């Protein structure tokens, strides 16, 4: 039975549950003193409930997502009608408010809404806008895009939960990383004894982020809106994905959280699933070089690779400035960890960049070994492996865009020189991965010297 055929009352019940339970779960973490694991609890609960309830209501679970789908519909694309959107949003707000009151009854306490220590309301609202936009953008691309709605996918829940991980640990220290107006209002009402109204400011920026997400969705998938695709579409996809990745790296590192690799891996996983069938979701010049040298993508020629890398580098510089400004002009040093030499850092970057690029080629590019569902998870886990293994040695950038973004945030010649050294070994790693993949999969290269086009890489003709 299609979602549209499900009685509205049942759909509303699903939306209520989908707001209440994730909020309730993370509330137990925060109010019981286990706040560090709150992001994992929230992301995991949201993921499993998305799979459990998407067939009933579409699993919006947020007025921001509901608004993004409504705006998409108004722009001529897939989405929600106005009457359904209003009903969903009201039920979602009720779910958040009810959950907030439950905290008060269980713990005689609730959250405190507002910027983290050392941050302003401008910082907090910008973080909520940015990650609300990214979250809604991922939801739209993995659940509403016609390519996925027609053929279906099993990764949408993972993609959505992975972006929540990124928001929780990257934006959490700045704003709380709530990115859901229903939860924001629920927190504020439950803590009304210390004043109410802060949630309204948060909610405005979260909903504004939803509107931006719908506009970006139209830009990267013009064919879903009955408009022609242009060569710029892929480059915009690379710009968005690279920005999301680099800004998450910077914010996670500056937060000094032990969950940084989880946030970064989650962000990459999420954006790969969201944009893989648009541009190939490289977000990394080393990956672009690897794809070019492997010969497995018929669409990837030197000219396109140059444009991809240019887009990635432009985006990473803006992202570097962004996380630096959010931390009041502060950044962090790119270089070997304490007690390690530049040579050790170079080897670490070379090895783990090679691993990352090689896995990308294996799970997402090679027609013989690519995965139709788990490619994003495999790619994201490479970042987790690299971060856990080489983080203390080199910082585990594994990406020239990340290295340049960090250097841009410090605006110093010493940092730039270190970044360029890192870039050399990262690009070398991408080249090694491309060469190995070309040899291992040489039998699938056609007589013309090319493999399948990138439109086939992610399963779409």
Secondary structure by P-SEA (a helix, b strand, c coil): cccccccaaaaaaaaaaaacaaaaaaaaaaaaccccaaaaaaaaaaaaaaaaccccccccccaaaaaaaaaaaaaccccccaaaaaaaaaaaaaaaaaaaaaaaaaccbbbbbcccccccaaaaaaaaaaaaaaaaaaaaaacccccccccccccaaaaaaaaaaaaaccccccccccccaaaaaaaaaaaccccccaaaaaaaaaaaaaaaaaaaaaaacccccccccccaaaaaaaaaaaaaaaaaaaaaaaacccaaaaaaaaaaaaaaaaccccccccccaaaaaaaaaacccccccaaaaaaaaaaaaaaaaaaaaaaaaaaccbbbbbcccccccaaaaaaaaaaaaaaaaaaaaaccccccccccccaaaaaaaaaaaaaaaccccccccccaaaaaaaaaaaccaaaaaaaaaaaaaaaaaaaaaaaaaaaaacccccccccccccccccccc
